[in-house]
């Protein structure tokens, strides 16, 4: 597994070994809420996968314990809808993949650490 540096500005390479592209600014995503799917040791969920939300994935995620649909305005989360991009946990993407609900990916915005969990050839099958 790749080393994860505590300074997020140093930890910004994508699955191609290039500079990590932004995932989404509206809604603002990422563990650090800066639009990027980079990570740090405090990001226990590893929010490193930039995924295009679909109804199927959102419903799957909700049913398996992570409701991304329902707004939580008290923490600044307005809920997601199909067509939104969002940095999701690599483990959630793998679960969705195994269940047949994996969303498409913006690979230029997926952090290189996901290669420790998913081979590049599978990721390429889900590339937008």
VMD Tcl script that builds the backbone (N, CA, C; Angstrom):
set m [mol new atoms 384]
animate dup $m
set s [atomselect $m all]
$s set {name element resname resid chain x y z} {
  {N N UNK 1 A 0.843 -1.182 0.000}
  {CA C UNK 1 A 0.000 0.000 0.000}
  {C C UNK 1 A 0.885 1.241 0.000}
  {N N UNK 2 A 0.435 2.247 -0.721}
  {CA C UNK 2 A 1.243 3.462 -0.816}
  {C C UNK 2 A 1.258 4.212 0.502}
  {N N UNK 3 A 2.337 4.915 0.732}
  {CA C UNK 3 A 2.465 5.730 1.928}
  {C C UNK 3 A 1.554 6.952 1.805}
  {N N UNK 4 A 0.839 7.244 2.863}
  {CA C UNK 4 A -0.053 8.398 2.861}
  {C C UNK 4 A 0.549 9.457 3.761}
  {N N UNK 5 A 0.926 10.551 3.159}
  {CA C UNK 5 A 1.589 11.636 3.865}
  {C C UNK 5 A 0.546 12.487 4.590}
  {N N UNK 6 A 0.818 12.947 5.819}
  {CA C UNK 6 A -0.164 13.734 6.563}
  {C C UNK 6 A -0.473 15.100 5.959}
  {N N UNK 7 A 0.394 15.617 5.114}
  {CA C UNK 7 A 0.140 16.911 4.479}
  {C C UNK 7 A -0.586 16.663 3.159}
  {N N UNK 8 A -1.883 17.013 3.075}
  {CA C UNK 8 A -2.642 16.698 1.867}
  {C C UNK 8 A -2.108 17.356 0.607}
  {N N UNK 9 A -1.372 18.440 0.720}
  {CA C UNK 9 A -0.847 19.092 -0.476}
  {C C UNK 9 A 0.235 18.245 -1.143}
  {N N UNK 10 A 0.851 17.333 -0.413}
  {CA C UNK 10 A 1.903 16.476 -0.946}
  {C C UNK 10 A 1.304 15.192 -1.528}
  {N N UNK 11 A 0.093 14.875 -1.146}
  {CA C UNK 11 A -0.536 13.607 -1.442}
  {C C UNK 11 A -1.559 13.749 -2.562}
  {N N UNK 12 A -1.121 14.190 -3.757}
  {CA C UNK 12 A -2.090 14.495 -4.803}
  {C C UNK 12 A -1.728 13.919 -6.154}
  {N N UNK 13 A -1.611 12.604 -6.225}
  {CA C UNK 13 A -1.398 11.943 -7.503}
  {C C UNK 13 A -2.596 11.047 -7.787}
  {N N UNK 14 A -2.959 10.953 -9.069}
  {CA C UNK 14 A -4.091 10.107 -9.440}
  {C C UNK 14 A -3.612 8.709 -9.831}
  {N N UNK 15 A -4.541 7.887 -10.306}
  {CA C UNK 15 A -4.233 6.492 -10.636}
  {C C UNK 15 A -3.256 6.358 -11.800}
  {N N UNK 16 A -3.045 7.437 -12.542}
  {CA C UNK 16 A -2.092 7.436 -13.649}
  {C C UNK 16 A -0.733 8.001 -13.234}
  {N N UNK 17 A -0.586 8.373 -11.947}
  {CA C UNK 17 A 0.650 8.952 -11.460}
  {C C UNK 17 A 0.815 10.418 -11.826}
  {N N UNK 18 A -0.281 11.036 -12.247}
  {CA C UNK 18 A -0.283 12.447 -12.640}
  {C C UNK 18 A -0.900 13.284 -11.520}
  {N N UNK 19 A -0.840 14.599 -11.661}
  {CA C UNK 19 A -1.467 15.493 -10.678}
  {C C UNK 19 A -2.955 15.175 -10.575}
  {N N UNK 20 A -3.430 15.078 -9.373}
  {CA C UNK 20 A -4.834 14.764 -9.102}
  {C C UNK 20 A -5.734 15.898 -9.590}
  {N N UNK 21 A -6.691 15.563 -10.451}
  {CA C UNK 21 A -7.662 16.550 -10.938}
  {C C UNK 21 A -8.750 16.738 -9.885}
  {N N UNK 22 A -9.467 17.838 -9.982}
  {CA C UNK 22 A -10.580 18.053 -9.059}
  {C C UNK 22 A -11.714 17.097 -9.401}
  {N N UNK 23 A -12.476 16.747 -8.394}
  {CA C UNK 23 A -13.637 15.882 -8.581}
  {C C UNK 23 A -14.878 16.737 -8.791}
  {N N UNK 24 A -15.158 17.636 -7.831}
  {CA C UNK 24 A -16.354 18.463 -7.936}
  {C C UNK 24 A -16.309 19.608 -6.923}
  {N N UNK 25 A -16.754 20.768 -7.372}
  {CA C UNK 25 A -16.857 21.934 -6.494}
  {C C UNK 25 A -18.310 22.296 -6.192}
  {N N UNK 26 A -19.261 21.711 -6.934}
  {CA C UNK 26 A -20.683 21.986 -6.706}
  {C C UNK 26 A -21.486 20.723 -6.951}
  {N N UNK 27 A -21.744 19.921 -5.912}
  {CA C UNK 27 A -21.456 20.219 -4.505}
  {C C UNK 27 A -19.968 20.033 -4.193}
  {N N UNK 28 A -19.506 20.766 -3.209}
  {CA C UNK 28 A -18.102 20.689 -2.818}
  {C C UNK 28 A -17.853 19.347 -2.135}
  {N N UNK 29 A -16.902 18.606 -2.662}
  {CA C UNK 29 A -16.670 17.246 -2.188}
  {C C UNK 29 A -15.273 17.098 -1.613}
  {N N UNK 30 A -14.975 15.882 -1.202}
  {CA C UNK 30 A -13.660 15.530 -0.673}
  {C C UNK 30 A -13.649 15.511 0.841}
  {N N UNK 31 A -12.800 14.689 1.376}
  {CA C UNK 31 A -12.648 14.601 2.827}
  {C C UNK 31 A -12.344 15.965 3.430}
  {N N UNK 32 A -11.569 16.772 2.695}
  {CA C UNK 32 A -11.210 18.105 3.169}
  {C C UNK 32 A -12.165 19.186 2.656}
  {N N UNK 33 A -13.217 18.784 1.937}
  {CA C UNK 33 A -14.201 19.693 1.324}
  {C C UNK 33 A -13.498 20.804 0.531}
  {N N UNK 34 A -12.587 20.326 -0.342}
  {CA C UNK 34 A -11.872 21.260 -1.210}
  {C C UNK 34 A -11.988 20.874 -2.689}
  {N N UNK 35 A -12.867 19.893 -2.983}
  {CA C UNK 35 A -13.098 19.480 -4.355}
  {C C UNK 35 A -12.212 18.360 -4.855}
  {N N UNK 36 A -11.283 17.866 -4.012}
  {CA C UNK 36 A -10.337 16.836 -4.417}
  {C C UNK 36 A -10.487 15.578 -3.569}
  {N N UNK 37 A -10.230 14.423 -4.169}
  {CA C UNK 37 A -10.330 13.137 -3.465}
  {C C UNK 37 A -8.967 12.689 -2.938}
  {N N UNK 38 A -8.269 13.591 -2.257}
  {CA C UNK 38 A -7.010 13.187 -1.638}
  {C C UNK 38 A -7.287 12.848 -0.180}
  {N N UNK 39 A -6.282 12.394 0.521}
  {CA C UNK 39 A -6.514 11.775 1.814}
  {C C UNK 39 A -5.401 12.092 2.804}
  {N N UNK 40 A -5.591 11.634 4.003}
  {CA C UNK 40 A -4.587 11.751 5.061}
  {C C UNK 40 A -4.854 10.640 6.070}
  {N N UNK 41 A -3.963 10.444 7.031}
  {CA C UNK 41 A -4.190 9.390 8.029}
  {C C UNK 41 A -5.479 9.597 8.830}
  {N N UNK 42 A -5.991 10.816 8.904}
  {CA C UNK 42 A -7.239 11.046 9.649}
  {C C UNK 42 A -8.472 10.635 8.852}
  {N N UNK 43 A -8.303 10.390 7.552}
  {CA C UNK 43 A -9.410 9.977 6.691}
  {C C UNK 43 A -9.548 8.459 6.761}
  {N N UNK 44 A -10.194 7.982 7.789}
  {CA C UNK 44 A -10.296 6.542 8.014}
  {C C UNK 44 A -11.094 5.836 6.919}
  {N N UNK 45 A -12.016 6.538 6.271}
  {CA C UNK 45 A -12.813 5.941 5.205}
  {C C UNK 45 A -12.123 5.946 3.857}
  {N N UNK 46 A -11.020 6.671 3.731}
  {CA C UNK 46 A -10.302 6.776 2.463}
  {C C UNK 46 A -11.234 7.249 1.344}
  {N N UNK 47 A -11.670 8.501 1.420}
  {CA C UNK 47 A -12.558 9.133 0.437}
  {C C UNK 47 A -11.757 9.503 -0.804}
  {N N UNK 48 A -11.362 8.494 -1.572}
  {CA C UNK 48 A -10.369 8.656 -2.629}
  {C C UNK 48 A -10.881 8.335 -4.025}
  {N N UNK 49 A -12.168 8.011 -4.149}
  {CA C UNK 49 A -12.751 7.610 -5.428}
  {C C UNK 49 A -13.720 8.695 -5.900}
  {N N UNK 50 A -13.449 9.282 -7.061}
  {CA C UNK 50 A -14.337 10.291 -7.631}
  {C C UNK 50 A -15.362 9.572 -8.507}
  {N N UNK 51 A -16.594 9.521 -8.022}
  {CA C UNK 51 A -17.639 8.746 -8.676}
  {C C UNK 51 A -18.800 9.621 -9.134}
  {N N UNK 52 A -19.392 9.225 -10.243}
  {CA C UNK 52 A -20.582 9.870 -10.780}
  {C C UNK 52 A -21.789 9.190 -10.145}
  {N N UNK 53 A -22.550 9.947 -9.385}
  {CA C UNK 53 A -23.687 9.383 -8.674}
  {C C UNK 53 A -24.796 8.945 -9.636}
  {N N UNK 54 A -25.355 7.772 -9.326}
  {CA C UNK 54 A -26.515 7.244 -10.049}
  {C C UNK 54 A -27.578 6.904 -9.014}
  {N N UNK 55 A -28.812 6.798 -9.446}
  {CA C UNK 55 A -29.888 6.397 -8.525}
  {C C UNK 55 A -29.576 5.041 -7.908}
  {N N UNK 56 A -29.088 4.126 -8.736}
  {CA C UNK 56 A -28.795 2.773 -8.251}
  {C C UNK 56 A -27.730 2.795 -7.162}
  {N N UNK 57 A -26.652 3.539 -7.390}
  {CA C UNK 57 A -25.601 3.593 -6.376}
  {C C UNK 57 A -26.081 4.306 -5.116}
  {N N UNK 58 A -26.771 5.439 -5.265}
  {CA C UNK 58 A -27.251 6.177 -4.092}
  {C C UNK 58 A -28.184 5.321 -3.254}
  {N N UNK 59 A -29.075 4.574 -3.893}
  {CA C UNK 59 A -29.985 3.689 -3.160}
  {C C UNK 59 A -29.224 2.548 -2.497}
  {N N UNK 60 A -28.259 1.976 -3.203}
  {CA C UNK 60 A -27.427 0.922 -2.627}
  {C C UNK 60 A -26.691 1.440 -1.397}
  {N N UNK 61 A -26.079 2.603 -1.521}
  {CA C UNK 61 A -25.326 3.170 -0.408}
  {C C UNK 61 A -26.234 3.449 0.788}
  {N N UNK 62 A -27.412 3.984 0.513}
  {CA C UNK 62 A -28.370 4.267 1.587}
  {C C UNK 62 A -28.767 2.975 2.307}
  {N N UNK 63 A -29.050 1.928 1.542}
  {CA C UNK 63 A -29.487 0.650 2.131}
  {C C UNK 63 A -28.368 -0.062 2.879}
  {N N UNK 64 A -27.124 0.274 2.569}
  {CA C UNK 64 A -26.001 -0.385 3.231}
  {C C UNK 64 A -25.330 0.513 4.265}
  {N N UNK 65 A -26.038 1.552 4.694}
  {CA C UNK 65 A -25.587 2.312 5.852}
  {C C UNK 65 A -24.959 3.665 5.626}
  {N N UNK 66 A -24.905 4.149 4.378}
  {CA C UNK 66 A -24.337 5.480 4.152}
  {C C UNK 66 A -25.302 6.278 3.282}
  {N N UNK 67 A -26.172 7.036 3.938}
  {CA C UNK 67 A -27.196 7.810 3.252}
  {C C UNK 67 A -26.593 9.085 2.686}
  {N N UNK 68 A -26.420 9.101 1.375}
  {CA C UNK 68 A -25.886 10.276 0.689}
  {C C UNK 68 A -26.996 11.106 0.053}
  {N N UNK 69 A -28.236 10.679 0.227}
  {CA C UNK 69 A -29.381 11.340 -0.394}
  {C C UNK 69 A -29.994 12.401 0.516}
  {N N UNK 70 A -30.185 12.057 1.769}
  {CA C UNK 70 A -30.882 12.926 2.715}
  {C C UNK 70 A -30.021 14.120 3.115}
  {N N UNK 71 A -30.532 15.337 2.914}
  {CA C UNK 71 A -29.777 16.527 3.321}
  {C C UNK 71 A -29.550 16.575 4.836}
  {N N UNK 72 A -28.385 17.069 5.214}
  {CA C UNK 72 A -28.042 17.348 6.610}
  {C C UNK 72 A -27.516 18.776 6.656}
  {N N UNK 73 A -28.415 19.757 6.545}
  {CA C UNK 73 A -27.973 21.156 6.464}
  {C C UNK 73 A -27.171 21.616 7.675}
  {N N UNK 74 A -27.385 20.988 8.822}
  {CA C UNK 74 A -26.653 21.386 10.028}
  {C C UNK 74 A -25.156 21.146 9.905}
  {N N UNK 75 A -24.746 20.271 8.972}
  {CA C UNK 75 A -23.322 20.057 8.729}
  {C C UNK 75 A -22.929 20.484 7.312}
  {N N UNK 76 A -23.820 21.226 6.659}
  {CA C UNK 76 A -23.529 21.757 5.336}
  {C C UNK 76 A -23.651 20.755 4.199}
  {N N UNK 77 A -24.384 19.651 4.420}
  {CA C UNK 77 A -24.555 18.635 3.380}
  {C C UNK 77 A -25.975 18.724 2.848}
  {N N UNK 78 A -26.089 19.023 1.570}
  {CA C UNK 78 A -27.408 19.227 0.961}
  {C C UNK 78 A -27.971 17.975 0.302}
  {N N UNK 79 A -27.281 16.859 0.411}
  {CA C UNK 79 A -27.720 15.615 -0.212}
  {C C UNK 79 A -27.277 15.556 -1.663}
  {N N UNK 80 A -27.129 14.334 -2.153}
  {CA C UNK 80 A -26.679 14.133 -3.532}
  {C C UNK 80 A -27.813 13.630 -4.399}
  {N N UNK 81 A -27.665 13.867 -5.696}
  {CA C UNK 81 A -28.648 13.392 -6.672}
  {C C UNK 81 A -27.885 12.786 -7.847}
  {N N UNK 82 A -28.562 11.988 -8.649}
  {CA C UNK 82 A -27.904 11.438 -9.830}
  {C C UNK 82 A -27.312 12.560 -10.684}
  {N N UNK 83 A -26.113 12.318 -11.180}
  {CA C UNK 83 A -25.403 13.309 -11.988}
  {C C UNK 83 A -24.360 14.090 -11.210}
  {N N UNK 84 A -24.448 14.081 -9.871}
  {CA C UNK 84 A -23.434 14.728 -9.043}
  {C C UNK 84 A -22.175 13.872 -9.022}
  {N N UNK 85 A -21.027 14.515 -8.889}
  {CA C UNK 85 A -19.777 13.806 -8.624}
  {C C UNK 85 A -19.510 13.917 -7.134}
  {N N UNK 86 A -18.896 12.884 -6.551}
  {CA C UNK 86 A -18.634 12.871 -5.120}
  {C C UNK 86 A -17.447 11.968 -4.830}
  {N N UNK 87 A -16.625 12.357 -3.869}
  {CA C UNK 87 A -15.526 11.515 -3.407}
  {C C UNK 87 A -16.089 10.494 -2.429}
  {N N UNK 88 A -16.088 9.244 -2.833}
  {CA C UNK 88 A -16.607 8.188 -1.969}
  {C C UNK 88 A -15.460 7.338 -1.433}
  {N N UNK 89 A -15.761 6.575 -0.409}
  {CA C UNK 89 A -14.780 5.668 0.189}
  {C C UNK 89 A -14.483 4.535 -0.782}
  {N N UNK 90 A -13.234 4.170 -0.882}
  {CA C UNK 90 A -12.848 3.086 -1.768}
  {C C UNK 90 A -13.549 1.790 -1.373}
  {N N UNK 91 A -13.728 1.538 -0.090}
  {CA C UNK 91 A -14.395 0.304 0.345}
  {C C UNK 91 A -15.860 0.286 -0.100}
  {N N UNK 92 A -16.536 1.439 -0.112}
  {CA C UNK 92 A -17.922 1.514 -0.574}
  {C C UNK 92 A -17.988 1.236 -2.069}
  {N N UNK 93 A -17.026 1.768 -2.839}
  {CA C UNK 93 A -17.024 1.497 -4.267}
  {C C UNK 93 A -16.823 0.004 -4.532}
  {N N UNK 94 A -15.908 -0.624 -3.795}
  {CA C UNK 94 A -15.665 -2.060 -3.958}
  {C C UNK 94 A -16.928 -2.845 -3.607}
  {N N UNK 95 A -17.604 -2.480 -2.523}
  {CA C UNK 95 A -18.866 -3.147 -2.164}
  {C C UNK 95 A -19.897 -3.005 -3.273}
  {N N UNK 96 A -20.022 -1.798 -3.816}
  {CA C UNK 96 A -20.977 -1.552 -4.896}
  {C C UNK 96 A -20.588 -2.342 -6.148}
  {N N UNK 97 A -19.310 -2.407 -6.436}
  {CA C UNK 97 A -18.818 -3.185 -7.577}
  {C C UNK 97 A -19.211 -4.657 -7.413}
  {N N UNK 98 A -18.957 -5.202 -6.241}
  {CA C UNK 98 A -19.270 -6.616 -5.986}
  {C C UNK 98 A -20.761 -6.894 -6.041}
  {N N UNK 99 A -21.585 -5.880 -5.725}
  {CA C UNK 99 A -23.040 -6.035 -5.737}
  {C C UNK 99 A -23.672 -5.655 -7.082}
  {N N UNK 100 A -22.852 -5.156 -8.007}
  {CA C UNK 100 A -23.366 -4.780 -9.326}
  {C C UNK 100 A -23.921 -3.374 -9.422}
  {N N UNK 101 A -23.541 -2.486 -8.487}
  {CA C UNK 101 A -24.048 -1.108 -8.474}
  {C C UNK 101 A -22.943 -0.055 -8.556}
  {N N UNK 102 A -21.752 -0.444 -8.978}
  {CA C UNK 102 A -20.627 0.498 -8.991}
  {C C UNK 102 A -20.873 1.628 -9.975}
  {N N UNK 103 A -20.682 2.865 -9.524}
  {CA C UNK 103 A -20.835 4.010 -10.427}
  {C C UNK 103 A -19.596 4.207 -11.293}
  {N N UNK 104 A -19.759 4.967 -12.353}
  {CA C UNK 104 A -18.633 5.327 -13.211}
  {C C UNK 104 A -17.690 6.256 -12.457}
  {N N UNK 105 A -16.455 6.333 -12.952}
  {CA C UNK 105 A -15.401 7.061 -12.257}
  {C C UNK 105 A -14.745 8.110 -13.140}
  {N N UNK 106 A -14.396 9.221 -12.500}
  {CA C UNK 106 A -13.539 10.228 -13.146}
  {C C UNK 106 A -12.122 9.881 -12.684}
  {N N UNK 107 A -11.446 9.044 -13.475}
  {CA C UNK 107 A -10.161 8.481 -13.052}
  {C C UNK 107 A -9.083 9.523 -12.808}
  {N N UNK 108 A -9.093 10.627 -13.559}
  {CA C UNK 108 A -8.091 11.662 -13.346}
  {C C UNK 108 A -8.217 12.280 -11.951}
  {N N UNK 109 A -9.387 12.085 -11.311}
  {CA C UNK 109 A -9.644 12.645 -9.982}
  {C C UNK 109 A -9.668 11.576 -8.889}
  {N N UNK 110 A -9.339 10.325 -9.250}
  {CA C UNK 110 A -9.262 9.239 -8.259}
  {C C UNK 110 A -7.830 9.131 -7.747}
  {N N UNK 111 A -7.686 9.120 -6.451}
  {CA C UNK 111 A -6.370 9.079 -5.817}
  {C C UNK 111 A -5.660 7.752 -6.104}
  {N N UNK 112 A -4.354 7.825 -6.299}
  {CA C UNK 112 A -3.562 6.638 -6.629}
  {C C UNK 112 A -3.659 5.519 -5.595}
  {N N UNK 113 A -3.996 5.839 -4.352}
  {CA C UNK 113 A -4.062 4.801 -3.315}
  {C C UNK 113 A -5.134 3.751 -3.597}
  {N N UNK 114 A -6.108 4.059 -4.456}
  {CA C UNK 114 A -7.148 3.058 -4.727}
  {C C UNK 114 A -6.594 1.870 -5.507}
  {N N UNK 115 A -5.426 2.038 -6.113}
  {CA C UNK 115 A -4.806 0.924 -6.829}
  {C C UNK 115 A -4.406 -0.206 -5.889}
  {N N UNK 116 A -4.340 0.076 -4.600}
  {CA C UNK 116 A -4.055 -0.969 -3.610}
  {C C UNK 116 A -5.286 -1.843 -3.374}
  {N N UNK 117 A -6.445 -1.395 -3.843}
  {CA C UNK 117 A -7.701 -2.109 -3.617}
  {C C UNK 117 A -8.333 -2.634 -4.898}
  {N N UNK 118 A -8.108 -1.920 -6.008}
  {CA C UNK 118 A -8.761 -2.259 -7.271}
  {C C UNK 118 A -7.737 -2.169 -8.404}
  {N N UNK 119 A -7.624 -3.222 -9.209}
  {CA C UNK 119 A -6.681 -3.177 -10.334}
  {C C UNK 119 A -7.099 -2.130 -11.370}
  {N N UNK 120 A -6.116 -1.540 -12.021}
  {CA C UNK 120 A -6.374 -0.486 -12.998}
  {C C UNK 120 A -7.287 -0.961 -14.128}
  {N N UNK 121 A -7.192 -2.219 -14.534}
  {CA C UNK 121 A -8.043 -2.692 -15.633}
  {C C UNK 121 A -9.518 -2.669 -15.251}
  {N N UNK 122 A -9.848 -2.937 -14.000}
  {CA C UNK 122 A -11.251 -2.825 -13.553}
  {C C UNK 122 A -11.662 -1.369 -13.510}
  {N N UNK 123 A -10.799 -0.514 -12.968}
  {CA C UNK 123 A -11.103 0.915 -12.934}
  {C C UNK 123 A -11.357 1.461 -14.338}
  {N N UNK 124 A -10.554 1.037 -15.296}
  {CA C UNK 124 A -10.706 1.506 -16.677}
  {C C UNK 124 A -12.075 1.120 -17.240}
  {N N UNK 125 A -12.607 -0.018 -16.826}
  {CA C UNK 125 A -13.929 -0.444 -17.277}
  {C C UNK 125 A -15.024 0.523 -16.819}
  {N N UNK 126 A -14.754 1.270 -15.756}
  {CA C UNK 126 A -15.745 2.207 -15.195}
  {C C UNK 126 A -15.414 3.667 -15.471}
  {N N UNK 127 A -14.387 3.888 -16.276}
  {CA C UNK 127 A -13.966 5.262 -16.586}
  {C C UNK 127 A -15.025 5.981 -17.408}
  {N N UNK 128 A -15.196 7.250 -17.097}
  {CA C UNK 128 A -16.116 8.091 -17.864}
  {C C UNK 128 A -15.397 8.516 -19.130}
}
mol reanalyze $m
mol bondsrecalc $m
mol representation Tube
mol addrep $m
